[in-house]
Amino acid sequence: MSAKEAKARIKINKLLEEAGWRFFDTETGKANILLENHVKITEHQLDEFGQDFEETKNGYVDFLLIDTQGFPIVVLEAKSEDKNPLFGKEQARRYAISQHCRYVILSNGNIHYFWDLERGNPHIISKFPSLETLQGYTQFKPDKYRLVEELVQDDYIVLTQKPDYKENPSYINESTRQKFIIEHKLRFLRKYQLLALKAIQNAVKNGKDRFLFEMATGTGKTLVSAAVIKLFLRTGNARRVLFLVDRLELEEQAHKAFREYLKNDYKTVIYKENRDDWHKAEIVVSTIQTFLAKNRYKRLFLPDDFDLVISDEAHRSIGGNSRAVFEYFIGYKLGLTATPKDYLKNVDVGSLGEHDPRQLERRLLLDTYKTFGCENGEPTFRYSLIDGVKDGYLVNPIVVDARTEITTQLLSDEGYAVPIQNEECEVVEVTFKQKDFEKQFFSENTNRAFCAAFLEHALRDPISGEIGKTIAFCVSQNHAAKITQILNEMAHQMFPGKYNSDFAIQVTSSIQNAQQYTVNFTNNNLSGSCNFDPAYKTSKTRVCVTVGMMTTGYDCPDILNLCLMRPIFSPTEFVQIKGRGTRKHNFVYNLTDIQRKLDIGDKEKEYFKLFDFFANCEYFEEKFNYDEVLKLPQIKEGSYPHDDIAFQVNQTDTDGEYHSDKHDQIVALGHTVIGPEGMKIDRMYFEKFEKIIYTNHFIKEKAEAGQWDELLRYIEQEVLNKPEDYFTLEKLRQSIQIDRRISLREIIEKIFGIIPYFKTKDELLEEEFDKFDSRYLPKEEYFEYAKTVFKAYVIDNEFRQIVDSGNFSMLNISPYGEAFKKLPQDLRTAIPEYIKDNVPLNKFVA
């Protein structure tokens, strides 16, 4: 019997006991774990099987878990550590059916799947469910046939209690009907939104319990979510719904929307710490960070507290540690994402630039497909930007390509060369590129040229005539401060006395109340409203100047201008920024005078302007190599990926800063109307190394069979170090630029979706600690100390030696000593013992 088999058995035994299951009669209750053929286990047999669990005279051991009445409730199929738990799926299903069990657990001690045979497919869980959880879950009996047969029409969701317009003959005329809709604030589901709901009904009909909607920015994912929520609650297929977001402004945005859409039927709350109001609501909105903090999700919630979990921006909010939150709850799961699948699926991993935002988004999205039961890469429903433009629901931009004398040279292959005196008083020539702008190279006059060009050519608001609402994206927070100041100075000259320094406002993480500013901008009351027309509600502030806070998921449909005042190298970031302007909007909705609305008629947004001062559109249309992955800026360590930090650049050849006082002006300005076919970036795949590997039938066959030795030998002999492409393992590793050594096997596992992405050292530490925490659940007061000691013991040899040797006097000079001292004795012992038994330290080698 191998050590891996024995280890798996020991881990499974512990996990069962931690979930409250009993192998033998105790003071707390009778045994509720049986072996195959209903054999009760004694303490002696438990120890015996711990060393030899997969070899019994009847074959593999199946655990049978029973309820308080002695009836079978769960079949647990155990595999050794080196085997995929899913290998036992069909065997466990047959056994469960024979025992009249609804639930199956598949585990190899490290990875665990929970399977409700009545609801869909096996899905990963972080710990075993307790008997109490399963009994509560069993008492809830959803009727999927009611959901499948529910009639969903375009008036399934409305903003108010609507009058019965269908019964009134005076509203038969379509134009009159549209005026009626404006007057009464009705919201009807569009045809494609109805198709999305039909797709989810069909998926449930076919036994699915996980769904993925890929819908372009501006196509109404929140409205569709409200309809899905109503569908599940109304048909009795959910008692309570959790809507997860990854940013505070999206939390408030979703809360407000659900209150408006569903206020007549259901209560919506935002979950906050130390509050029990979520118990009284059918819809709970929260950030993933709130649930993740100190593993609050498993300390304060039961796995069956939510019967439907919806993950907004699913390609991010279920990645890394956040995934544990999402997987903890055992109900239906729906993922929402605006990132196009065709754009992300085949990103070339020849260089494996996993450190940059583009690759981060891609790998998380690939993980999204697998998480939501869409292993073939086809979502439950898809509606792309090109679909939205074609159907008249979204708009494409007019690209304004504006270049100054200096940026023209920065963008050239030769760069912008300037003479600089070095420390030896010698004049040397230093060359700057576009990536150096506002990092190493500074030019006040260039920034002024940007602002002047924008103000001269910006789209105007069709009602008030003032500069249309705008978001400007800058290099850094300091750059944003400069641009804000320049815009306010110029606006004061153009509109004397109108704005008083409120024309532009910096909206970055260093600015107090920045999150609220984004909400106010959407609601048209940032710095006040109605500046030009008392009956027209539009934000007094016309430009929000940011770095990254308003790039993703931000909903402001009356945006008319976007300014790219920095270079962008990430296709994902470019698509997300562009998406801020694609929503349609009827500007008459902002009028408070209903008669004026009817008199003026439609003032629809037909397009928006994308001011591109660094040839970003040209780069992605003509120059970006879709066969290779570029090395892109890394996010500063310890920052949240969507914070408004300065975006990072690769190290330049210059050591110091250069401030140019040269006069600068726009020398080239062109307008390009983007047609219904969209931009190249909206249509392209990425392919090369991944395609070579993924389309090789031999490699794929060996990967699926788990024959890794043969597979890796083949790649080393037949793929690597060949003159055609010259892929080398060392180059792949170097391109990853991660803080540990990646193996060739990990690379191949990533390509085939076996692992979602390459985890950093800290992500691995978080993952390993989470497993420990799931098992021991130390009190919250010890949580941070336990995490500090756990991580230190894994990566710090000196600290590990102190703990192992018992030389605790040395803790006084260790940076982790205080944390160790504050732990109770049981945790001081449990942490090193757990790590020795369960954590492979070689994973953390740089």
C-alpha positions in Angstrom: 0.0 0.0 0.0 1.5 3.3 -1.1 2.0 6.3 1.2 -0.3 8.4 -1.0 -3.2 6.0 -0.4 -2.6 5.9 3.3 -2.3 9.7 3.4 -5.5 10.2 1.6 -7.4 8.0 4.0 -6.0 9.8 7.0 -7.1 13.1 5.6 -10.5 11.9 4.7 -11.0 10.5 8.1 -10.1 13.8 9.7 -12.3 15.8 7.3 -15.3 13.6 8.2 -14.7 14.0 11.9 -14.3 17.7 11.6 -17.7 17.9 9.9 -19.2 16.1 12.8 -19.5 12.6 11.3 -18.7 9.7 13.7 -16.9 6.4 12.9 -18.1 4.8 16.1 -20.5 5.3 19.0 -19.5 8.1 21.3 -21.1 10.2 24.1 -22.3 12.7 21.4 -24.2 10.1 19.4 -24.2 6.9 17.5 -21.9 6.1 14.7 -23.1 7.5 11.4 -20.3 6.3 9.1 -20.6 2.8 7.6 -18.3 0.9 5.3 -19.5 -0.9 2.2 -22.3 -3.4 3.0 -23.3 -1.4 6.0 -20.4 -2.5 8.2 -19.9 -0.4 11.3 -16.3 0.6 12.0 -14.6 0.2 15.4 -11.7 2.3 16.6 -9.3 -0.6 16.0 -10.5 -1.0 12.4 -10.3 2.8 11.8 -6.6 2.7 12.6 -6.1 -0.5 10.5 -7.9 0.9 7.4 -5.9 4.1 7.8 -2.9 2.2 6.5 -4.6 0.1 3.9 -7.8 1.7 2.8 -8.0 0.8 -0.8 -7.2 -2.9 -0.5 -10.0 -4.9 1.2 -11.3 -8.2 0.2 -14.4 -6.6 -1.4 -12.4 -4.0 -3.4 -12.3 -0.3 -2.8 -13.9 1.0 0.4 -17.0 3.2 0.0 -18.0 5.3 2.9 -21.8 5.4 3.5 -23.0 8.2 5.7 -26.3 7.8 7.4 -28.9 10.3 8.9 -30.4 10.3 12.4 -32.9 7.7 11.4 -30.3 5.3 10.1 -31.1 5.9 6.4 -28.2 6.4 3.9 -27.8 10.0 2.9 -24.3 10.3 1.4 -21.9 8.0 -0.5 -18.3 9.0 -0.1 -16.0 7.6 -2.8 -12.3 7.8 -1.7 -9.3 7.8 -4.0 -5.6 8.0 -3.3 -3.9 11.3 -3.5 -2.5 10.8 -7.0 -5.8 10.0 -8.5 -8.5 12.4 -9.7 -11.5 12.1 -7.5 -13.8 12.3 -10.5 -12.4 8.9 -11.6 -14.9 7.4 -9.1 -17.9 9.4 -10.3 -19.8 6.7 -12.1 -19.0 4.0 -9.5 -20.3 6.3 -6.8 -23.4 7.2 -8.7 -24.4 3.5 -9.1 -23.7 2.8 -5.5 -25.7 5.9 -4.4 -28.7 4.9 -6.5 -28.6 1.4 -5.0 -28.6 2.9 -1.5 -31.3 5.6 -2.3 -28.8 8.3 -1.6 -29.2 11.8 -3.0 -25.7 13.0 -2.3 -22.2 11.9 -3.3 -18.8 13.1 -2.1 -15.7 12.3 -4.2 -12.4 12.9 -2.5 -8.7 12.1 -2.7 -8.0 13.9 0.6 -6.9 17.1 -1.1 -9.6 17.8 -3.7 -13.2 17.2 -2.8 -16.4 17.2 -5.0 -19.9 17.4 -3.8 -22.7 16.1 -6.0 -26.4 16.4 -5.6 -27.7 13.8 -8.0 -31.0 15.7 -8.3 -29.4 19.0 -9.2 -26.6 18.8 -11.6 -22.8 18.0 -11.7 -20.1 17.5 -9.1 -18.5 20.7 -8.0 -15.5 21.4 -5.8 -16.0 22.1 -2.1 -13.5 23.3 0.5 -14.7 21.0 3.4 -17.2 18.2 3.9 -20.8 19.2 4.7 -22.2 18.3 8.1 -25.3 16.1 8.6 -27.2 19.2 9.8 -26.3 21.1 6.6 -27.5 18.2 4.4 -30.7 17.7 6.4 -31.5 21.4 6.0 -30.6 21.2 2.3 -32.8 18.1 1.9 -35.8 19.8 3.4 -35.6 22.4 0.7 -37.1 20.7 -2.3 -36.8 22.9 -5.4 -39.1 22.1 -8.4 -37.0 22.5 -11.5 -40.1 21.8 -13.7 -41.8 24.9 -12.3 -38.7 26.9 -13.3 -38.5 25.4 -16.7 -42.2 26.0 -17.4 -42.3 29.5 -16.0 -43.6 31.9 -18.6 -41.1 34.8 -19.0 -42.2 37.7 -21.2 -40.7 41.2 -21.8 -42.6 42.7 -18.9 -41.3 40.2 -16.4 -39.3 43.0 -14.7 -40.5 46.6 -14.3 -39.3 49.6 -12.4 -42.6 50.5 -11.0 -46.0 48.9 -10.6 -47.0 49.4 -14.2 -50.5 50.4 -15.4 -52.0 47.8 -17.7 -50.9 49.4 -21.0 -51.8 46.3 -23.0 -55.5 46.6 -22.2 -55.8 50.3 -23.2 -56.5 50.8 -26.9 -55.0 54.3 -26.8 -51.5 52.7 -26.4 -51.6 50.4 -29.4 -49.6 52.9 -31.5 -45.9 52.1 -31.0 -44.7 55.8 -30.8 -47.4 56.4 -28.2 -46.4 53.3 -26.3 -42.8 54.5 -26.2 -43.9 57.8 -24.7 -46.0 55.9 -22.2 -42.9 53.9 -21.2 -40.9 57.0 -20.7 -43.6 58.6 -18.6 -44.1 55.6 -16.3 -40.5 54.5 -16.2 -41.2 51.0 -17.5 -38.3 48.6 -18.2 -38.9 45.8 -20.6 -36.6 42.8 -21.3 -35.1 42.9 -24.7 -35.2 39.9 -27.0 -31.7 38.7 -26.3 -32.3 39.1 -22.5 -35.3 36.8 -22.9 -33.1 34.4 -24.8 -30.7 34.4 -21.9 -33.5 33.4 -19.5 -34.7 30.8 -21.9 -31.1 29.4 -22.0 -31.0 29.1 -18.3 -34.4 27.3 -18.3 -33.0 24.9 -20.9 -29.9 24.3 -18.9 -31.9 23.4 -15.8 -34.1 21.2 -17.9 -30.9 19.3 -19.0 -29.8 18.8 -15.5 -27.3 21.7 -15.2 -27.0 23.7 -12.0 -24.3 26.0 -13.1 -24.6 28.7 -15.8 -22.4 31.3 -17.5 -23.6 34.5 -19.2 -21.1 36.2 -21.5 -22.7 39.6 -22.1 -20.9 42.7 -23.4 -20.7 45.8 -21.3 -23.9 47.8 -21.5 -26.2 44.9 -22.4 -28.0 44.8 -19.0 -26.4 42.0 -17.0 -27.9 43.5 -13.8 -31.4 43.6 -15.3 -31.0 40.0 -16.5 -29.7 39.0 -13.1 -32.9 40.5 -11.5 -35.0 38.5 -13.9 -33.0 35.3 -13.0 -33.4 36.0 -9.3 -37.1 36.5 -9.7 -37.3 33.3 -11.8 -35.7 31.2 -9.1 -37.4 32.8 -6.1 -40.9 32.9 -7.7 -40.7 29.2 -8.8 -39.5 28.1 -5.4 -36.1 27.0 -6.6 -34.3 29.4 -4.3 -35.1 30.7 -0.8 -32.3 33.3 -0.7 -29.9 34.6 -3.3 -26.3 35.9 -2.9 -25.1 38.4 -5.5 -21.3 38.8 -5.2 -19.3 41.7 -6.6 -15.6 42.7 -6.3 -15.8 46.4 -5.8 -17.7 48.7 -3.4 -19.2 50.9 -6.0 -20.6 47.8 -7.8 -22.1 46.6 -4.5 -24.1 49.8 -4.1 -24.9 49.9 -7.8 -26.4 46.3 -7.7 -28.3 47.0 -4.5 -29.9 50.0 -5.9 -30.9 48.2 -9.1 -32.4 45.2 -7.4 -34.4 47.4 -5.1 -35.8 49.2 -8.1 -36.5 46.1 -10.2 -37.8 43.8 -7.5 -39.0 46.1 -4.7 -42.6 45.0 -5.1 -41.7 41.3 -4.5 -38.5 40.8 -2.5 -36.3 42.6 0.0 -32.7 43.4 -0.9 -29.9 44.2 1.6 -26.2 44.8 1.5 -24.4 42.4 3.9 -22.3 44.1 6.5 -20.3 42.7 9.4 -22.0 42.1 12.7 -25.5 42.6 11.2 -28.2 40.0 11.0 -30.5 41.9 8.5 -29.5 39.4 5.8 -31.7 36.8 7.5 -34.7 38.9 6.7 -34.0 39.4 3.0 -34.4 37.2 -0.1 -31.5 39.0 -1.9 -28.2 39.7 -0.3 -25.5 41.8 -2.1 -21.9 41.8 -0.9 -18.4 42.2 -2.0 -16.3 39.1 -2.3 -13.8 40.8 0.0 -16.3 41.1 2.8 -17.0 37.4 2.8 -13.4 36.5 2.4 -12.0 38.7 5.3 -10.9 36.3 8.0 -12.7 33.5 6.2 -16.0 35.1 7.4 -18.0 33.1 4.9 -17.5 29.8 6.7 -17.5 31.2 10.2 -20.8 33.0 9.9 -22.7 31.2 7.1 -23.9 27.6 6.4 -23.3 26.1 3.0 -27.1 26.0 2.3 -27.8 29.7 3.4 -28.0 30.6 -0.3 -29.7 28.5 -3.0 -28.5 30.7 -5.9 -25.1 32.5 -6.0 -24.5 35.0 -8.7 -20.9 36.1 -9.4 -20.7 39.5 -11.2 -17.6 40.0 -13.3 -17.1 36.3 -12.8 -13.7 36.1 -14.4 -12.3 38.0 -11.4 -14.5 37.5 -8.4 -14.1 33.7 -8.4 -10.4 33.6 -9.0 -7.7 32.7 -6.5 -8.8 32.7 -2.8 -12.1 34.2 -3.8 -13.1 31.0 -5.4 -13.3 29.3 -2.0 -16.2 31.7 -1.1 -18.1 30.9 -4.3 -17.6 27.2 -3.9 -18.6 27.1 -0.2 -22.3 27.5 -0.9 -24.0 24.5 -2.5 -26.8 26.0 -4.5 -27.2 27.0 -8.1 -24.4 29.1 -9.5 -24.5 31.8 -12.2 -21.5 33.7 -13.5 -21.6 37.0 -15.4 -18.8 38.4 -17.5 -18.4 41.0 -20.1 -15.0 39.9 -21.4 -15.4 38.3 -24.8 -14.6 34.6 -24.9 -13.1 34.7 -28.4 -10.8 37.4 -27.2 -9.4 35.4 -24.3 -9.7 31.7 -25.0 -6.6 31.2 -27.1 -4.1 33.7 -25.7 -0.6 32.6 -26.7 1.2 31.2 -23.7 4.5 30.9 -25.6 5.8 33.7 -23.4 3.3 33.0 -20.6 3.2 36.6 -19.4 1.0 35.5 -16.5 2.2 38.5 -14.4 0.3 41.1 -16.4 -3.3 42.1 -16.2 -4.2 40.8 -19.6 -3.0 37.2 -18.7 -4.6 37.5 -15.3 -8.0 38.1 -16.8 -7.5 35.4 -19.4 -6.6 32.6 -17.0 -9.4 33.5 -14.6 -11.9 33.5 -17.4 -10.7 30.1 -18.5 -11.2 29.0 -15.0 -14.6 30.6 -15.2 -15.7 28.2 -18.0 -14.7 25.2 -16.0 -16.3 26.5 -12.8 -19.6 27.1 -14.5 -19.8 23.7 -16.2 -18.8 25.1 -19.6 -15.7 23.0 -20.2 -16.1 23.2 -23.9 -15.7 27.0 -23.8 -19.3 27.7 -24.8 -21.2 29.7 -22.2 -24.8 29.1 -21.4 -25.6 32.3 -23.2 -23.4 34.8 -25.2 -24.2 38.3 -26.5 -21.2 40.2 -27.8 -20.4 43.8 -28.5 -20.7 43.2 -32.2 -24.2 41.6 -31.6 -25.2 44.6 -29.5 -24.1 47.2 -32.1 -25.8 45.2 -34.9 -29.0 45.0 -33.0 -28.9 48.7 -32.1 -28.4 48.4 -28.3 -24.8 49.4 -28.2 -22.7 52.0 -30.0 -19.2 52.0 -31.4 -16.8 54.9 -31.0 -15.4 57.5 -33.3 -11.7 57.3 -32.6 -10.0 60.6 -32.4 -6.3 59.9 -33.0 -4.4 63.0 -31.7 -0.6 63.2 -31.7 1.6 66.0 -30.6 5.2 66.6 -31.9 6.6 64.9 -28.8 4.2 61.9 -28.6 4.8 61.3 -32.4 8.5 60.8 -31.6 7.8 58.9 -28.4 5.6 56.5 -30.5 8.2 56.1 -33.2 10.5 53.1 -33.4 13.4 55.4 -32.8 11.8 57.1 -29.7 12.4 60.6 -28.5 16.1 61.3 -28.0 17.2 64.2 -25.8 20.6 65.3 -24.6 21.2 65.0 -20.9 24.2 65.9 -18.8 25.3 63.0 -16.6 27.1 63.0 -13.3 30.5 63.3 -15.0 29.2 66.5 -16.7 29.2 64.7 -20.1 26.3 65.3 -22.5 24.8 61.9 -23.4 21.8 61.1 -25.5 18.9 59.3 -23.8 16.0 57.9 -25.7 12.4 57.7 -24.3 9.4 55.7 -25.5 5.7 56.1 -24.9 5.9 53.9 -21.8 8.1 56.5 -20.2 5.5 59.2 -20.3 4.8 60.6 -16.9 7.1 58.0 -15.5 10.6 59.0 -16.6 9.6 61.7 -19.1 7.5 64.7 -18.1 6.1 67.4 -20.3 3.6 70.0 -19.0 3.1 71.4 -22.5 2.2 67.9 -23.9 -0.5 67.5 -21.2 -1.8 70.9 -22.0 -2.0 70.0 -25.7 -4.0 66.9 -24.8 -6.5 68.9 -22.7 -6.9 71.6 -25.4 -7.6 69.0 -28.1 -10.1 67.2 -26.0 -12.0 70.4 -25.1 -12.1 71.6 -28.7 -13.3 68.3 -30.3 -15.3 66.7 -27.4 -18.9 65.7 -28.1 -21.4 68.0 -26.5 -24.5 67.1 -24.5 -27.4 67.2 -26.9 -29.7 68.9 -24.4 -27.5 71.4 -22.5 -24.8 71.9 -25.1 -22.0 71.7 -22.5 -19.1 69.3 -22.8 -20.4 65.7 -22.7 -19.7 63.6 -19.6 -16.2 62.2 -19.9 -13.8 59.8 -18.2 -10.0 60.6 -18.7 -7.6 57.7 -18.0 -4.1 58.8 -16.8 -0.7 57.2 -16.1 -0.6 57.8 -12.4 -2.3 59.6 -9.5 0.1 62.5 -9.9 -0.6 62.6 -13.6 -4.3 62.6 -12.8 -3.8 65.6 -10.5 -2.0 67.5 -13.2 -4.7 66.8 -15.9 -7.5 67.8 -13.4 -5.8 71.1 -12.7 -5.2 71.9 -16.4 -8.8 71.0 -17.4 -10.3 73.2 -14.7 -8.0 76.1 -15.7 -9.1 75.8 -19.4 -12.8 75.3 -18.5 -12.7 78.5 -16.5 -11.5 80.3 -19.6 -14.1 78.7 -21.9 -17.0 79.0 -19.4 -16.2 81.9 -17.0 -17.9 81.5 -13.6 -19.7 78.3 -14.6 -17.7 75.6 -12.9 -15.4 77.2 -10.3 -12.9 74.2 -10.4 -15.7 71.6 -10.5 -15.5 71.0 -14.2 -13.0 68.1 -13.6 -12.5 66.1 -10.5 -9.8 63.6 -9.7 -11.3 60.2 -8.9 -8.5 57.9 -7.6 -7.9 55.9 -4.4 -5.9 58.7 -2.8 -8.9 61.0 -2.9 -11.3 60.9 0.0 -14.8 59.8 -1.0 -13.6 58.7 -4.5 -16.0 55.7 -4.5 -18.9 58.0 -3.8 -17.8 60.3 -6.5 -18.3 57.5 -9.1 -21.8 56.9 -7.8 -22.6 60.6 -7.9 -21.3 60.9 -11.4 -23.6 58.2 -12.6 -26.5 59.8 -10.7 -25.8 63.2 -12.3 -25.2 65.0 -9.0 -21.4 65.2 -8.8 -20.7 68.7 -7.5 -24.4 69.4 -8.1 -26.5 69.3 -11.2 -28.5 71.3 -13.7 -25.7 73.8 -14.3 -26.9 75.0 -17.7 -30.6 74.1 -17.6 -32.7 73.9 -14.4 -35.0 71.3 -15.9 -32.1 69.1 -17.0 -30.4 66.8 -14.5 -26.8 66.3 -15.5 -23.7 66.3 -13.4 -22.1 69.7 -12.9 -18.7 68.0 -13.0 -18.1 67.0 -16.6 -14.9 65.0 -16.4 -13.8 62.3 -14.0 -10.0 62.0 -14.1 -8.9 58.5 -13.0 -6.3 55.8 -13.4 -8.1 52.6 -13.0 -11.1 53.0 -10.6 -13.7 53.3 -13.4 -12.4 50.8 -15.9 -14.5 47.7 -15.1 -18.1 47.3 -14.3 -18.8 51.0 -14.0 -22.2 51.9 -15.3 -22.7 55.4 -16.6 -24.7 55.3 -19.9 -24.6 59.0 -20.7 -20.8 59.0 -21.1 -20.0 60.8 -24.4 -16.2 61.0 -24.3 -13.3 58.8 -23.2 -9.8 60.1 -23.1 -6.8 57.7 -23.2 -4.0 60.0 -21.9 -1.7 57.1 -21.4 -0.5 54.1 -23.4 -2.2 50.8 -22.9 -0.6 47.5 -23.6 -3.2 45.1 -22.2 -6.0 44.1 -24.6 -8.3 43.3 -21.6 -7.8 46.7 -20.2 -8.4 48.4 -23.5 -11.7 46.4 -24.1 -12.9 47.3 -20.5 -12.1 51.0 -20.9 -13.7 51.1 -24.3 -16.8 49.4 -22.8 -17.4 52.5 -20.6 -18.7 54.3 -23.6 -20.7 51.6 -25.5 -24.0 51.9 -23.6 -26.8 53.7 -25.4 -28.7 56.5 -23.7 -31.7 58.7 -24.4 -30.8 62.1 -23.0 -34.4 63.2 -22.7 -34.6 60.8 -19.7 -32.6 63.4 -17.8 -35.2 66.1 -18.2 -37.5 66.5 -15.3 -40.2 68.2 -17.4 -42.3 65.3 -18.9 -43.9 67.6 -21.5 -40.5 68.8 -22.7 -39.5 65.1 -23.0 -42.4 64.5 -25.3 -41.9 67.7 -27.3 -38.1 67.2 -27.9 -38.5 63.5 -28.7 -35.6 61.1 -28.8 -32.1 62.3 -28.2 -30.3 59.0 -28.5 -26.6 58.5 -28.1 -25.5 57.3 -31.5 -21.7 57.0 -30.8 -19.1 58.2 -28.4 -15.7 59.7 -29.0 -12.5 57.8 -27.9 -9.7 60.3 -27.7 -6.5 58.4 -28.2 -3.4 60.4 -27.5 -1.0 57.4 -27.6 -2.1 55.5 -30.8 -3.6 52.7 -28.7 -6.2 51.9 -31.3 -3.6 51.7 -34.0 -1.5 49.5 -31.8 -4.2 46.9 -31.3 -5.5 47.2 -34.8 -2.2 47.1 -36.7 0.8 46.5 -34.5 -0.2 44.2 -31.7 1.1 40.7 -32.3 -1.8 38.4 -31.7 0.6 35.4 -31.9 2.6 36.4 -29.0 2.1 37.6 -25.4 3.9 40.8 -24.5 5.6 41.4 -21.2 3.4 43.9 -19.5 3.5 46.0 -16.4 3.1 44.3 -13.1 0.8 45.5 -10.3 2.7 46.7 -7.3 3.0 44.0 -4.7 0.4 44.1 -2.0 -2.0 46.2 -4.0 -5.5 45.2 -5.1 -5.6 44.7 -8.9 -8.2 47.4 -9.4 -6.8 50.1 -7.2 -5.9 53.4 -8.7 -2.2 52.9 -8.4 0.1 54.1 -11.1 0.2 51.4 -13.7 3.7 49.9 -13.8 6.0 49.8 -16.7 9.0 47.7 -17.6 12.3 49.2 -16.4 13.5 51.9 -18.8 17.1 52.5 -19.8 17.1 55.8 -18.0 18.0 56.1 -14.3 16.6 59.6 -13.7 13.7 61.8 -14.7 13.6 64.2 -17.6 11.3 67.3 -17.5 10.7 68.8 -21.0 9.9 72.5 -21.3 9.7 72.3 -25.1 6.6 73.8 -26.7 4.3 71.0 -27.8 1.1 71.0 -29.9 -1.2 68.6 -31.8 0.3 67.9 -35.2 -2.0 65.1 -36.4 -5.6 64.6 -35.6 -7.8 62.1 -37.4 -11.4 60.9 -36.8 -12.1 57.2 -37.6 -15.7 55.9 -37.4 -15.8 52.3 -36.2 -18.4 50.4 -38.2 -20.6 47.5 -37.2 -17.8 45.0 -37.7 -16.1 46.5 -34.7 -12.3 46.7 -34.0 -9.9 43.9 -34.6 -9.5 43.5 -30.9 -13.2 42.7 -30.7 -12.8 39.8 -33.2 -9.4 38.2 -32.6 -8.2 35.1 -30.9 -4.7 34.6 -29.6 -2.8 31.4 -30.5 0.6 29.8 -30.8 2.3 27.7 -28.2 -1.0 26.9 -26.5 -2.5 26.0 -29.9 0.5 23.7 -30.7 0.0 21.9 -27.4 -3.7 21.8 -27.3 -4.2 20.6 -30.8 -1.7 17.8 -30.5 -3.8 14.7 -30.2 -1.0 12.6 -28.6 -0.3 15.3 -25.9 -4.0 15.7 -25.2 -4.6 12.0 -25.0 -1.7 11.5 -22.5 -2.9 14.5 -20.4 -6.4 13.1 -20.2 -5.0 9.7 -19.2 -2.7 11.2 -16.6 0.4 9.7 -18.3 2.6 12.6 -17.4 6.0 11.0 -17.7 5.4 10.0 -21.3 3.8 13.3 -22.1 6.6 15.4 -20.8 9.2 13.3 -22.5 7.4 13.8 -25.8 7.2 17.6 -25.4 10.9 17.9 -24.4 11.9 15.8 -27.5 9.4 17.0 -30.1 8.3 20.5 -29.2 10.9 22.3 -27.1 14.2 23.7 -28.6 13.1 23.3 -32.2 14.3 25.8 -34.8 10.8 26.6 -36.1 9.6 28.4 -33.0 12.4 27.7 -30.5 10.3 27.4 -27.4 12.5 26.7 -24.4 11.5 25.9 -20.9 13.8 28.5 -19.4 12.4 31.2 -21.7 8.9 30.2 -20.6 9.9 30.4 -17.0 11.5 33.8 -17.5 8.5 35.2 -19.2 6.3 34.2 -16.3 8.3 36.4 -13.9 6.7 34.8 -10.9 8.3 34.4 -7.5 8.7 30.7 -7.7 9.9 28.0 -10.2 7.2 26.8 -12.6 7.5 23.2 -13.9 6.8 22.1 -17.4 4.0 20.0 -16.1 2.3 23.1 -14.5 2.5 24.8 -17.9 0.8 21.9 -19.7 -1.8 21.6 -16.9 -2.6 25.2 -17.3 -3.1 24.9 -21.1 -5.5 22.0 -20.6 -7.4 23.8 -17.8 -6.4 21.3 -15.1 -5.1 24.3 -13.1 -6.8 27.7 -13.6 -3.6 29.8 -13.6 -0.1 30.0 -12.2 -0.3 30.9 -8.6 2.3 33.1 -6.9 4.1 32.1 -3.8 1.7 34.1 -1.7 -1.4 32.7 -3.4 -0.1 29.2 -2.7 0.5 30.1 0.9 -3.1 31.6 1.2 -4.5 28.4 -0.4 -2.5 26.1 2.0 -3.5 28.2 5.0 -7.1 28.1 4.0 -7.0 24.3 4.0 -5.5 24.5 7.5 -8.1 27.0 8.6 -11.0 24.9 7.2 -9.8 22.0 9.3 -9.0 23.8 12.6 -11.0 27.1 12.4 -9.1 28.9 15.1 -11.1 31.7 16.8 -11.2 34.9 14.9 -9.0 36.6 17.5 -6.2 34.2 16.6 -6.8 34.3 12.8 -4.1 36.8 11.7 -1.5 35.4 14.2 -2.1 31.9 12.9 -1.8 33.0 9.3 1.5 34.9 10.0 3.0 31.9 11.8 1.8 29.5 9.1 3.3 31.4 6.3 6.6 32.1 8.1 7.0 28.4 9.0 6.7 27.5 5.3 9.0 30.1 3.7 11.4 31.2 6.5 14.1 28.6 7.2 15.4 30.4 10.3 11.9 30.7 11.9 11.2 27.0 11.1 14.4 26.0 12.8 13.5 28.0 15.9 10.1 26.4 16.2 11.4 22.8 15.4 14.3 23.1 17.9 12.1 24.6 20.7 14.7 27.4 21.1 12.0 29.9 21.8 14.3 32.5 23.3 15.2 33.2 19.7 11.7 34.3 19.1 12.6 37.7 20.6 14.7 38.6 17.5 12.3 37.0 15.0 9.8 39.2 13.1 7.3 36.5 13.6 8.0 35.9 17.3 5.2 38.0 18.7 2.6 36.3 16.5 3.8 32.9 17.7 3.7 33.9 21.3 0.1 35.1 21.0 -1.2 31.7 19.7 -2.6 29.2 22.2 -0.5 26.1 22.7 -2.7 23.8 20.6 -2.1 26.0 17.5 1.6 26.3 18.2 1.7 22.6 17.9 -0.9 22.1 15.2 0.6 24.5 12.6 4.1 22.9 12.2 2.6 19.4 12.4 0.1 20.1 9.7 2.7 21.7 7.4 5.0 18.8 7.8 2.2 16.3 6.9 0.4 18.3 4.2 2.5 21.1 2.6 5.2 20.4 0.0 7.8 23.0 0.7 9.5 22.6 -2.7 6.5 24.4 -4.2 7.7 27.6 -2.7 11.3 27.6 -4.1 12.1 30.6 -6.2 
